[in-house]
Amino acid sequence: MASDHSRRSLVKKLTIAALLVATGLALSGLSLVRILNANTHLAQATQPLQGSPPARSDKPAESMPGGERPTTPAPEPAQPDSQTSGQAVKPALPATPAEKIAPPIQHK
């Protein structure tokens, strides 16, 4: 009797599982058909911009061996200014208002 009851329960559960799988496959198939039949226009990437080519001269630019590279403006050393060294750094955001701060956590 117990095995007959467990067998019926197993058959019932397997039938429900098969129905759920069949329903999922049917919904997937319907969705796929709908996607394939839909007259959708896919977005396409724009063509790269075609700028005018730079003006070229027939002779190359003159090179000067041993010449120095011009630097405008002249590079400065990476040292802080003496005026700002004693001042505090200004915060990026304003201070949080008091009502936005949570109360302190009470330890037990």
Biopython code that builds the backbone (N, CA, C, O; Angstrom):
import numpy as np
from Bio.PDB.StructureBuilder import StructureBuilder

atoms = [
    (1, "MET", "N", (0.817, -1.179, 0.000)),
    (1, "MET", "CA", (0.000, 0.000, 0.000)),
    (1, "MET", "C", (0.866, 1.251, 0.000)),
    (1, "MET", "O", (0.576, 2.217, -0.706)),
    (2, "ALA", "N", (1.934, 1.229, 0.797)),
    (2, "ALA", "CA", (2.799, 2.399, 0.885)),
    (2, "ALA", "C", (3.526, 2.618, -0.431)),
    (2, "ALA", "O", (3.714, 3.763, -0.842)),
    (3, "SER", "N", (3.940, 1.547, -1.102)),
    (3, "SER", "CA", (4.644, 1.704, -2.354)),
    (3, "SER", "C", (3.702, 2.204, -3.448)),
    (3, "SER", "O", (4.125, 2.945, -4.335)),
    (4, "ASP", "N", (2.428, 1.805, -3.392)),
    (4, "ASP", "CA", (1.444, 2.263, -4.370)),
    (4, "ASP", "C", (1.205, 3.764, -4.202)),
    (4, "ASP", "O", (1.063, 4.491, -5.185)),
    (5, "HIS", "N", (1.164, 4.214, -2.958)),
    (5, "HIS", "CA", (0.949, 5.643, -2.683)),
    (5, "HIS", "C", (2.164, 6.459, -3.128)),
    (5, "HIS", "O", (2.004, 7.533, -3.708)),
    (6, "SER", "N", (3.373, 5.966, -2.867)),
    (6, "SER", "CA", (4.572, 6.693, -3.262)),
    (6, "SER", "C", (4.728, 6.702, -4.776)),
    (6, "SER", "O", (5.237, 7.668, -5.343)),
    (7, "ARG", "N", (4.282, 5.608, -5.446)),
    (7, "ARG", "CA", (4.356, 5.553, -6.899)),
    (7, "ARG", "C", (3.391, 6.561, -7.518)),
    (7, "ARG", "O", (3.741, 7.227, -8.493)),
    (8, "ARG", "N", (2.183, 6.683, -6.970)),
    (8, "ARG", "CA", (1.221, 7.666, -7.461)),
    (8, "ARG", "C", (1.749, 9.085, -7.267)),
    (8, "ARG", "O", (1.593, 9.941, -8.137)),
    (9, "SER", "N", (2.370, 9.319, -6.124)),
    (9, "SER", "CA", (2.937, 10.639, -5.838)),
    (9, "SER", "C", (4.063, 10.959, -6.818)),
    (9, "SER", "O", (4.184, 12.089, -7.292)),
    (10, "LEU", "N", (4.891, 9.946, -7.118)),
    (10, "LEU", "CA", (5.990, 10.149, -8.056)),
    (10, "LEU", "C", (5.463, 10.433, -9.462)),
    (10, "LEU", "O", (5.971, 11.321, -10.147)),
    (11, "VAL", "N", (4.457, 9.692, -9.890)),
    (11, "VAL", "CA", (3.878, 9.897, -11.220)),
    (11, "VAL", "C", (3.249, 11.285, -11.294)),
    (11, "VAL", "O", (3.380, 11.973, -12.307)),
    (12, "LYS", "N", (2.578, 11.693, -10.241)),
    (12, "LYS", "CA", (1.938, 13.012, -10.211)),
    (12, "LYS", "C", (2.999, 14.114, -10.302)),
    (12, "LYS", "O", (2.826, 15.078, -11.048)),
    (13, "LYS", "N", (4.081, 13.978, -9.558)),
    (13, "LYS", "CA", (5.141, 14.983, -9.577)),
    (13, "LYS", "C", (5.848, 15.024, -10.930)),
    (13, "LYS", "O", (6.178, 16.101, -11.426)),
    (14, "LEU", "N", (6.083, 13.853, -11.530)),
    (14, "LEU", "CA", (6.719, 13.811, -12.843)),
    (14, "LEU", "C", (5.814, 14.402, -13.914)),
    (14, "LEU", "O", (6.298, 15.045, -14.845)),
    (15, "THR", "N", (4.502, 14.191, -13.795)),
    (15, "THR", "CA", (3.555, 14.772, -14.757)),
    (15, "THR", "C", (3.558, 16.291, -14.653)),
    (15, "THR", "O", (3.547, 16.979, -15.674)),
    (16, "ILE", "N", (3.572, 16.816, -13.449)),
    (16, "ILE", "CA", (3.614, 18.268, -13.249)),
    (16, "ILE", "C", (4.913, 18.835, -13.796)),
    (16, "ILE", "O", (4.907, 19.884, -14.439)),
    (17, "ALA", "N", (6.029, 18.153, -13.548)),
    (17, "ALA", "CA", (7.328, 18.614, -14.058)),
    (17, "ALA", "C", (7.346, 18.609, -15.579)),
    (17, "ALA", "O", (7.855, 19.543, -16.197)),
    (18, "ALA", "N", (6.788, 17.554, -16.189)),
    (18, "ALA", "CA", (6.754, 17.479, -17.652)),
    (18, "ALA", "C", (5.882, 18.595, -18.227)),
    (18, "ALA", "O", (6.229, 19.195, -19.245)),
    (19, "LEU", "N", (4.754, 18.871, -17.576)),
    (19, "LEU", "CA", (3.892, 19.967, -18.035)),
    (19, "LEU", "C", (4.596, 21.317, -17.930)),
    (19, "LEU", "O", (4.464, 22.156, -18.820)),
    (20, "LEU", "N", (5.336, 21.528, -16.858)),
    (20, "LEU", "CA", (6.072, 22.786, -16.698)),
    (20, "LEU", "C", (7.158, 22.927, -17.757)),
    (20, "LEU", "O", (7.340, 24.012, -18.309)),
    (21, "VAL", "N", (7.880, 21.854, -18.048)),
    (21, "VAL", "CA", (8.917, 21.902, -19.083)),
    (21, "VAL", "C", (8.288, 22.159, -20.449)),
    (21, "VAL", "O", (8.805, 22.957, -21.231)),
    (22, "ALA", "N", (7.170, 21.482, -20.737)),
    (22, "ALA", "CA", (6.500, 21.676, -22.022)),
    (22, "ALA", "C", (5.987, 23.109, -22.158)),
    (22, "ALA", "O", (6.067, 23.693, -23.239)),
    (23, "THR", "N", (5.466, 23.674, -21.082)),
    (23, "THR", "CA", (4.992, 25.062, -21.109)),
    (23, "THR", "C", (6.153, 26.023, -21.348)),
    (23, "THR", "O", (6.022, 26.973, -22.120)),
    (24, "GLY", "N", (7.264, 25.788, -20.706)),
    (24, "GLY", "CA", (8.440, 26.639, -20.903)),
    (24, "GLY", "C", (8.962, 26.560, -22.323)),
    (24, "GLY", "O", (9.332, 27.584, -22.897)),
    (25, "LEU", "N", (9.001, 25.363, -22.907)),
    (25, "LEU", "CA", (9.447, 25.208, -24.283)),
    (25, "LEU", "C", (8.478, 25.882, -25.256)),
    (25, "LEU", "O", (8.901, 26.488, -26.240)),
    (26, "ALA", "N", (7.185, 25.773, -24.977)),
    (26, "ALA", "CA", (6.194, 26.411, -25.850)),
    (26, "ALA", "C", (6.341, 27.930, -25.807)),
    (26, "ALA", "O", (6.298, 28.588, -26.846)),
    (27, "LEU", "N", (6.513, 28.486, -24.610)),
    (27, "LEU", "CA", (6.688, 29.937, -24.489)),
    (27, "LEU", "C", (7.967, 30.394, -25.171)),
    (27, "LEU", "O", (7.983, 31.439, -25.822)),
    (28, "SER", "N", (9.039, 29.624, -25.029)),
    (28, "SER", "CA", (10.297, 29.983, -25.688)),
    (28, "SER", "C", (10.144, 29.943, -27.200)),
    (28, "SER", "O", (10.639, 30.829, -27.897)),
    (29, "GLY", "N", (9.460, 28.920, -27.716)),
    (29, "GLY", "CA", (9.238, 28.817, -29.146)),
    (29, "GLY", "C", (8.391, 29.957, -29.681)),
    (29, "GLY", "O", (8.691, 30.514, -30.737)),
    (30, "LEU", "N", (7.330, 30.309, -28.955)),
    (30, "LEU", "CA", (6.487, 31.430, -29.381)),
    (30, "LEU", "C", (7.266, 32.747, -29.370)),
    (30, "LEU", "O", (7.114, 33.576, -30.267)),
    (31, "SER", "N", (8.089, 32.927, -28.360)),
    (31, "SER", "CA", (8.896, 34.151, -28.291)),
    (31, "SER", "C", (9.884, 34.216, -29.447)),
    (31, "SER", "O", (10.075, 35.277, -30.040)),
    (32, "LEU", "N", (10.511, 33.096, -29.768)),
    (32, "LEU", "CA", (11.463, 33.058, -30.867)),
    (32, "LEU", "C", (10.776, 33.358, -32.197)),
    (32, "LEU", "O", (11.318, 34.093, -33.022)),
    (33, "VAL", "N", (9.588, 32.792, -32.410)),
    (33, "VAL", "CA", (8.836, 33.064, -33.638)),
    (33, "VAL", "C", (8.471, 34.539, -33.714)),
    (33, "VAL", "O", (8.560, 35.155, -34.776)),
    (34, "ARG", "N", (8.067, 35.093, -32.603)),
    (34, "ARG", "CA", (7.683, 36.511, -32.584)),
    (34, "ARG", "C", (8.888, 37.405, -32.891)),
    (34, "ARG", "O", (8.761, 38.395, -33.613)),
    (35, "ILE", "N", (10.038, 37.061, -32.350)),
    (35, "ILE", "CA", (11.246, 37.850, -32.603)),
    (35, "ILE", "C", (11.640, 37.751, -34.071)),
    (35, "ILE", "O", (11.995, 38.755, -34.688)),
    (36, "LEU", "N", (11.579, 36.549, -34.633)),
    (36, "LEU", "CA", (11.978, 36.364, -36.023)),
    (36, "LEU", "C", (11.008, 37.033, -36.991)),
    (36, "LEU", "O", (11.428, 37.517, -38.042)),
    (37, "ASN", "N", (9.727, 37.070, -36.661)),
    (37, "ASN", "CA", (8.728, 37.666, -37.545)),
    (37, "ASN", "C", (8.582, 39.170, -37.360)),
    (37, "ASN", "O", (7.993, 39.845, -38.204)),
    (38, "ALA", "N", (9.102, 39.689, -36.283)),
    (38, "ALA", "CA", (8.954, 41.115, -36.023)),
    (38, "ALA", "C", (9.744, 41.907, -37.057)),
    (38, "ALA", "O", (10.852, 41.531, -37.438)),
    (39, "ASN", "N", (9.161, 42.988, -37.494)),
    (39, "ASN", "CA", (9.816, 43.846, -38.477)),
    (39, "ASN", "C", (10.580, 44.925, -37.715)),
    (39, "ASN", "O", (10.188, 46.092, -37.690)),
    (40, "THR", "N", (11.663, 44.510, -37.105)),
    (40, "THR", "CA", (12.429, 45.452, -36.289)),
    (40, "THR", "C", (13.597, 46.004, -37.083)),
    (40, "THR", "O", (14.168, 45.322, -37.934)),
    (41, "HIS", "N", (13.931, 47.205, -36.800)),
    (41, "HIS", "CA", (15.080, 47.846, -37.420)),
    (41, "HIS", "C", (16.175, 47.920, -36.374)),
    (41, "HIS", "O", (16.014, 48.563, -35.337)),
    (42, "LEU", "N", (17.268, 47.273, -36.647)),
    (42, "LEU", "CA", (18.376, 47.275, -35.707)),
    (42, "LEU", "C", (19.190, 48.543, -35.871)),
    (42, "LEU", "O", (19.364, 49.049, -36.979)),
    (43, "ALA", "N", (19.679, 49.041, -34.768)),
    (43, "ALA", "CA", (20.522, 50.232, -34.817)),
    (43, "ALA", "C", (21.855, 49.868, -35.447)),
    (43, "ALA", "O", (22.421, 48.809, -35.175)),
    (44, "GLN", "N", (22.342, 50.759, -36.287)),
    (44, "GLN", "CA", (23.617, 50.518, -36.936)),
    (44, "GLN", "C", (24.592, 51.612, -36.548)),
    (44, "GLN", "O", (24.208, 52.757, -36.309)),
    (45, "ALA", "N", (25.837, 51.244, -36.493)),
    (45, "ALA", "CA", (26.872, 52.217, -36.151)),
    (45, "ALA", "C", (27.024, 53.212, -37.292)),
    (45, "ALA", "O", (26.849, 52.867, -38.461)),
    (46, "THR", "N", (27.351, 54.439, -36.941)),
    (46, "THR", "CA", (27.553, 55.458, -37.960)),
    (46, "THR", "C", (28.884, 55.240, -38.656)),
    (46, "THR", "O", (29.809, 54.653, -38.096)),
    (47, "GLN", "N", (28.960, 55.709, -39.850)),
    (47, "GLN", "CA", (30.197, 55.610, -40.601)),
    (47, "GLN", "C", (31.237, 56.540, -39.983)),
    (47, "GLN", "O", (30.878, 57.598, -39.468)),
    (48, "PRO", "N", (32.506, 56.173, -40.020)),
    (48, "PRO", "CA", (33.523, 57.068, -39.470)),
    (48, "PRO", "C", (33.563, 58.365, -40.275)),
    (48, "PRO", "O", (33.332, 58.387, -41.484)),
    (49, "LEU", "N", (33.860, 59.422, -39.567)),
    (49, "LEU", "CA", (33.908, 60.728, -40.220)),
    (49, "LEU", "C", (35.062, 60.776, -41.206)),
    (49, "LEU", "O", (36.174, 60.343, -40.902)),
    (50, "GLN", "N", (34.791, 61.298, -42.372)),
    (50, "GLN", "CA", (35.808, 61.415, -43.409)),
    (50, "GLN", "C", (36.284, 62.855, -43.441)),
    (50, "GLN", "O", (35.721, 63.682, -44.158)),
    (51, "GLY", "N", (37.295, 63.153, -42.684)),
    (51, "GLY", "CA", (37.842, 64.502, -42.669)),
    (51, "GLY", "C", (38.700, 64.734, -43.901)),
    (51, "GLY", "O", (39.162, 63.792, -44.545)),
    (52, "SER", "N", (38.899, 65.980, -44.208)),
    (52, "SER", "CA", (39.755, 66.280, -45.353)),
    (52, "SER", "C", (41.200, 65.971, -44.974)),
    (52, "SER", "O", (41.617, 66.262, -43.853)),
    (53, "PRO", "N", (41.957, 65.395, -45.877)),
    (53, "PRO", "CA", (43.340, 65.062, -45.544)),
    (53, "PRO", "C", (44.146, 66.334, -45.335)),
    (53, "PRO", "O", (43.859, 67.357, -45.956)),
    (54, "PRO", "N", (45.152, 66.282, -44.470)),
    (54, "PRO", "CA", (45.953, 67.483, -44.216)),
    (54, "PRO", "C", (46.710, 67.902, -45.483)),
    (54, "PRO", "O", (47.082, 67.077, -46.317)),
    (55, "ALA", "N", (46.916, 69.190, -45.587)),
    (55, "ALA", "CA", (47.637, 69.706, -46.754)),
    (55, "ALA", "C", (49.074, 69.193, -46.713)),
    (55, "ALA", "O", (49.754, 69.310, -45.694)),
    (56, "ARG", "N", (49.520, 68.634, -47.809)),
    (56, "ARG", "CA", (50.866, 68.067, -47.856)),
    (56, "ARG", "C", (51.716, 68.878, -48.819)),
    (56, "ARG", "O", (51.271, 69.292, -49.889)),
    (57, "SER", "N", (52.924, 69.082, -48.407)),
    (57, "SER", "CA", (53.863, 69.739, -49.312)),
    (57, "SER", "C", (54.734, 68.656, -49.948)),
    (57, "SER", "O", (54.854, 67.549, -49.424)),
    (58, "ASP", "N", (55.317, 68.985, -51.050)),
    (58, "ASP", "CA", (56.114, 67.996, -51.771)),
    (58, "ASP", "C", (57.438, 67.702, -51.080)),
    (58, "ASP", "O", (57.984, 66.611, -51.247)),
    (59, "LYS", "N", (57.968, 68.647, -50.310)),
    (59, "LYS", "CA", (59.245, 68.375, -49.676)),
    (59, "LYS", "C", (59.033, 68.214, -48.168)),
    (59, "LYS", "O", (58.180, 68.885, -47.587)),
    (60, "PRO", "N", (59.806, 67.327, -47.537)),
    (60, "PRO", "CA", (59.634, 67.095, -46.100)),
    (60, "PRO", "C", (60.153, 68.272, -45.285)),
    (60, "PRO", "O", (60.915, 69.105, -45.774)),
    (61, "ALA", "N", (59.723, 68.316, -44.048)),
    (61, "ALA", "CA", (60.173, 69.381, -43.156)),
    (61, "ALA", "C", (61.665, 69.223, -42.899)),
    (61, "ALA", "O", (62.196, 68.113, -42.884)),
    (62, "GLU", "N", (62.326, 70.352, -42.700)),
    (62, "GLU", "CA", (63.773, 70.329, -42.472)),
    (62, "GLU", "C", (64.071, 69.871, -41.058)),
    (62, "GLU", "O", (63.399, 70.266, -40.105)),
    (63, "SER", "N", (65.072, 69.045, -40.940)),
    (63, "SER", "CA", (65.491, 68.597, -39.617)),
    (63, "SER", "C", (66.803, 69.276, -39.267)),
    (63, "SER", "O", (67.649, 69.528, -40.124)),
    (64, "MET", "N", (66.945, 69.566, -37.971)),
    (64, "MET", "CA", (68.179, 70.212, -37.513)),
    (64, "MET", "C", (68.858, 69.276, -36.531)),
    (64, "MET", "O", (68.430, 69.178, -35.381)),
    (65, "PRO", "N", (69.905, 68.590, -36.956)),
    (65, "PRO", "CA", (70.589, 67.681, -36.039)),
    (65, "PRO", "C", (71.202, 68.452, -34.873)),
    (65, "PRO", "O", (71.781, 69.524, -35.052)),
    (66, "GLY", "N", (71.065, 67.891, -33.689)),
    (66, "GLY", "CA", (71.643, 68.501, -32.501)),
    (66, "GLY", "C", (70.838, 69.665, -31.964)),
    (66, "GLY", "O", (71.258, 70.314, -31.006)),
    (67, "GLY", "N", (69.703, 69.942, -32.555)),
    (67, "GLY", "CA", (68.877, 71.052, -32.083)),
    (67, "GLY", "C", (68.161, 70.706, -30.795)),
    (67, "GLY", "O", (67.996, 69.529, -30.473)),
    (68, "GLU", "N", (67.736, 71.707, -30.062)),
    (68, "GLU", "CA", (67.012, 71.482, -28.819)),
    (68, "GLU", "C", (65.520, 71.587, -29.056)),
    (68, "GLU", "O", (65.057, 72.318, -29.932)),
    (69, "ARG", "N", (64.802, 70.863, -28.281)),
    (69, "ARG", "CA", (63.349, 70.910, -28.384)),
    (69, "ARG", "C", (62.848, 72.154, -27.657)),
    (69, "ARG", "O", (63.217, 72.383, -26.506)),
    (70, "PRO", "N", (62.019, 72.954, -28.307)),
    (70, "PRO", "CA", (61.500, 74.136, -27.616)),
    (70, "PRO", "C", (60.452, 73.744, -26.579)),
    (70, "PRO", "O", (59.626, 72.864, -26.823)),
    (71, "THR", "N", (60.489, 74.383, -25.458)),
    (71, "THR", "CA", (59.480, 74.154, -24.418)),
    (71, "THR", "C", (58.843, 75.482, -24.090)),
    (71, "THR", "O", (59.513, 76.396, -23.611)),
    (72, "THR", "N", (57.580, 75.594, -24.339)),
    (72, "THR", "CA", (56.848, 76.823, -24.035)),
    (72, "THR", "C", (55.627, 76.454, -23.238)),
    (72, "THR", "O", (54.830, 75.678, -23.767)),
    (73, "PRO", "N", (55.395, 76.891, -22.093)),
    (73, "PRO", "CA", (56.301, 77.608, -21.198)),
    (73, "PRO", "C", (57.356, 76.659, -20.626)),
    (73, "PRO", "O", (57.248, 75.441, -20.773)),
    (74, "ALA", "N", (58.344, 77.206, -19.993)),
    (74, "ALA", "CA", (59.426, 76.407, -19.436)),
    (74, "ALA", "C", (58.886, 75.515, -18.324)),
    (74, "ALA", "O", (58.019, 75.947, -17.564)),
    (75, "PRO", "N", (59.376, 74.281, -18.209)),
    (75, "PRO", "CA", (58.893, 73.398, -17.149)),
    (75, "PRO", "C", (59.294, 73.918, -15.777)),
    (75, "PRO", "O", (60.350, 74.522, -15.594)),
    (76, "GLU", "N", (58.406, 73.660, -14.819)),
    (76, "GLU", "CA", (58.656, 74.100, -13.439)),
    (76, "GLU", "C", (58.881, 72.871, -12.570)),
    (76, "GLU", "O", (58.389, 71.788, -12.887)),
    (77, "PRO", "N", (59.614, 73.030, -11.484)),
    (77, "PRO", "CA", (59.832, 71.885, -10.593)),
    (77, "PRO", "C", (58.531, 71.494, -9.895)),
    (77, "PRO", "O", (57.664, 72.337, -9.662)),
    (78, "ALA", "N", (58.404, 70.233, -9.572)),
    (78, "ALA", "CA", (57.200, 69.725, -8.925)),
    (78, "ALA", "C", (57.297, 69.909, -7.428)),
    (78, "ALA", "O", (57.424, 68.943, -6.676)),
    (79, "GLN", "N", (57.237, 71.158, -7.001)),
    (79, "GLN", "CA", (57.266, 71.479, -5.576)),
    (79, "GLN", "C", (56.069, 72.360, -5.270)),
    (79, "GLN", "O", (55.692, 73.201, -6.086)),
    (80, "PRO", "N", (55.468, 72.176, -4.103)),
    (80, "PRO", "CA", (54.305, 73.010, -3.771)),
    (80, "PRO", "C", (54.725, 74.458, -3.552)),
    (80, "PRO", "O", (55.862, 74.746, -3.178)),
    (81, "ASP", "N", (53.797, 75.342, -3.789)),
    (81, "ASP", "CA", (54.051, 76.760, -3.541)),
    (81, "ASP", "C", (54.219, 76.997, -2.052)),
    (81, "ASP", "O", (53.618, 76.297, -1.236)),
    (82, "SER", "N", (55.024, 77.970, -1.701)),
    (82, "SER", "CA", (55.223, 78.271, -0.288)),
    (82, "SER", "C", (53.975, 78.905, 0.311)),
    (82, "SER", "O", (53.777, 78.832, 1.523)),
    (83, "GLN", "N", (53.134, 79.523, -0.504)),
    (83, "GLN", "CA", (51.922, 80.176, 0.008)),
    (83, "GLN", "C", (50.881, 79.154, 0.447)),
    (83, "GLN", "O", (50.190, 79.378, 1.441)),
    (84, "THR", "N", (50.753, 78.052, -0.257)),
    (84, "THR", "CA", (49.702, 77.084, 0.060)),
    (84, "THR", "C", (50.163, 75.959, 0.967)),
    (84, "THR", "O", (49.343, 75.118, 1.337)),
    (85, "SER", "N", (51.425, 75.901, 1.343)),
    (85, "SER", "CA", (51.910, 74.783, 2.135)),
    (85, "SER", "C", (51.334, 74.766, 3.543)),
    (85, "SER", "O", (51.189, 73.688, 4.119)),
    (86, "GLY", "N", (51.004, 75.899, 4.113)),
    (86, "GLY", "CA", (50.484, 75.936, 5.472)),
    (86, "GLY", "C", (48.972, 75.877, 5.535)),
    (86, "GLY", "O", (48.420, 75.732, 6.626)),
    (87, "GLN", "N", (48.281, 75.981, 4.418)),
    (87, "GLN", "CA", (46.826, 76.011, 4.433)),
    (87, "GLN", "C", (46.256, 74.603, 4.320)),
    (87, "GLN", "O", (46.874, 73.703, 3.751)),
    (88, "ALA", "N", (45.063, 74.439, 4.876)),
    (88, "ALA", "CA", (44.383, 73.153, 4.800)),
    (88, "ALA", "C", (43.748, 72.995, 3.423)),
    (88, "ALA", "O", (43.419, 73.978, 2.760)),
    (89, "VAL", "N", (43.585, 71.762, 3.011)),
    (89, "VAL", "CA", (42.982, 71.483, 1.715)),
    (89, "VAL", "C", (41.482, 71.681, 1.819)),
    (89, "VAL", "O", (40.860, 71.213, 2.772)),
    (90, "LYS", "N", (40.895, 72.366, 0.857)),
    (90, "LYS", "CA", (39.458, 72.616, 0.854)),
    (90, "LYS", "C", (38.729, 71.322, 0.470)),
    (90, "LYS", "O", (39.094, 70.695, -0.524)),
    (91, "PRO", "N", (37.701, 70.905, 1.238)),
    (91, "PRO", "CA", (36.993, 69.674, 0.898)),
    (91, "PRO", "C", (36.223, 69.822, -0.410)),
    (91, "PRO", "O", (35.765, 70.913, -0.751)),
    (92, "ALA", "N", (36.087, 68.720, -1.137)),
    (92, "ALA", "CA", (35.394, 68.743, -2.422)),
    (92, "ALA", "C", (33.891, 68.897, -2.242)),
    (92, "ALA", "O", (33.230, 69.522, -3.071)),
    (93, "LEU", "N", (33.343, 68.335, -1.171)),
    (93, "LEU", "CA", (31.904, 68.404, -0.914)),
    (93, "LEU", "C", (31.646, 69.168, 0.371)),
    (93, "LEU", "O", (32.483, 69.154, 1.274)),
    (94, "PRO", "N", (30.502, 69.835, 0.471)),
    (94, "PRO", "CA", (30.176, 70.527, 1.721)),
    (94, "PRO", "C", (29.887, 69.513, 2.824)),
    (94, "PRO", "O", (29.632, 68.340, 2.551)),
    (95, "ALA", "N", (29.929, 69.968, 4.050)),
    (95, "ALA", "CA", (29.676, 69.094, 5.189)),
    (95, "ALA", "C", (28.236, 68.602, 5.154)),
    (95, "ALA", "O", (27.345, 69.308, 4.680)),
    (96, "THR", "N", (28.007, 67.390, 5.657)),
    (96, "THR", "CA", (26.678, 66.807, 5.676)),
    (96, "THR", "C", (25.838, 67.503, 6.741)),
    (96, "THR", "O", (26.320, 67.723, 7.852)),
    (97, "PRO", "N", (24.579, 67.857, 6.423)),
    (97, "PRO", "CA", (23.720, 68.480, 7.426)),
    (97, "PRO", "C", (23.486, 67.536, 8.604)),
    (97, "PRO", "O", (23.577, 66.317, 8.464)),
    (98, "ALA", "N", (23.186, 68.112, 9.756)),
    (98, "ALA", "CA", (23.045, 67.325, 10.979)),
    (98, "ALA", "C", (21.930, 66.294, 10.876)),
    (98, "ALA", "O", (22.066, 65.196, 11.414)),
    (99, "GLU", "N", (20.829, 66.618, 10.200)),
    (99, "GLU", "CA", (19.717, 65.662, 10.138)),
    (99, "GLU", "C", (20.021, 64.466, 9.248)),
    (99, "GLU", "O", (19.283, 63.482, 9.289)),
    (100, "LYS", "N", (21.058, 64.512, 8.461)),
    (100, "LYS", "CA", (21.411, 63.398, 7.593)),
    (100, "LYS", "C", (22.380, 62.423, 8.267)),
    (100, "LYS", "O", (22.665, 61.358, 7.719)),
    (101, "ILE", "N", (22.874, 62.770, 9.417)),
    (101, "ILE", "CA", (23.830, 61.928, 10.130)),
    (101, "ILE", "C", (23.055, 61.006, 11.053)),
    (101, "ILE", "O", (22.174, 61.456, 11.786)),
    (102, "ALA", "N", (23.378, 59.703, 11.024)),
    (102, "ALA", "CA", (22.701, 58.729, 11.856)),
    (102, "ALA", "C", (23.175, 58.875, 13.302)),
    (102, "ALA", "O", (24.290, 59.327, 13.559)),
    (103, "PRO", "N", (22.308, 58.484, 14.241)),
    (103, "PRO", "CA", (22.727, 58.525, 15.645)),
    (103, "PRO", "C", (23.830, 57.491, 15.884)),
    (103, "PRO", "O", (23.929, 56.513, 15.144)),
    (104, "PRO", "N", (24.642, 57.696, 16.893)),
    (104, "PRO", "CA", (25.729, 56.748, 17.156)),
    (104, "PRO", "C", (25.175, 55.382, 17.517)),
    (104, "PRO", "O", (24.085, 55.277, 18.079)),
    (105, "ILE", "N", (25.927, 54.331, 17.194)),
    (105, "ILE", "CA", (25.518, 52.975, 17.476)),
    (105, "ILE", "C", (25.765, 52.674, 18.950)),
    (105, "ILE", "O", (26.864, 52.888, 19.463)),
    (106, "GLN", "N", (24.745, 52.183, 19.613)),
    (106, "GLN", "CA", (24.855, 51.847, 21.036)),
    (106, "GLN", "C", (25.336, 50.410, 21.175)),
    (106, "GLN", "O", (24.681, 49.482, 20.699)),
    (107, "HIS", "N", (26.476, 50.227, 21.824)),
    (107, "HIS", "CA", (27.008, 48.890, 22.049)),
    (107, "HIS", "C", (26.445, 48.349, 23.342)),
    (107, "HIS", "O", (26.354, 49.060, 24.343)),
    (108, "LYS", "N", (26.070, 47.095, 23.311)),
    (108, "LYS", "CA", (25.471, 46.478, 24.518)),
    (108, "LYS", "C", (26.484, 45.688, 25.256)),
    (108, "LYS", "O", (26.173, 45.099, 26.291)),
]
sb = StructureBuilder()
sb.init_structure("model")
sb.init_model(0)
sb.init_chain("A")
sb.init_seg("    ")
for serial, (resi, resn, name, xyz) in enumerate(atoms, 1):
    if name == "N":
        sb.init_residue(resn, " ", resi, " ")
    sb.init_atom(name, np.array(xyz, "f"), 0.0, 1.0, " ", f" {name:<3s}", serial, name[0])
structure = sb.get_structure()
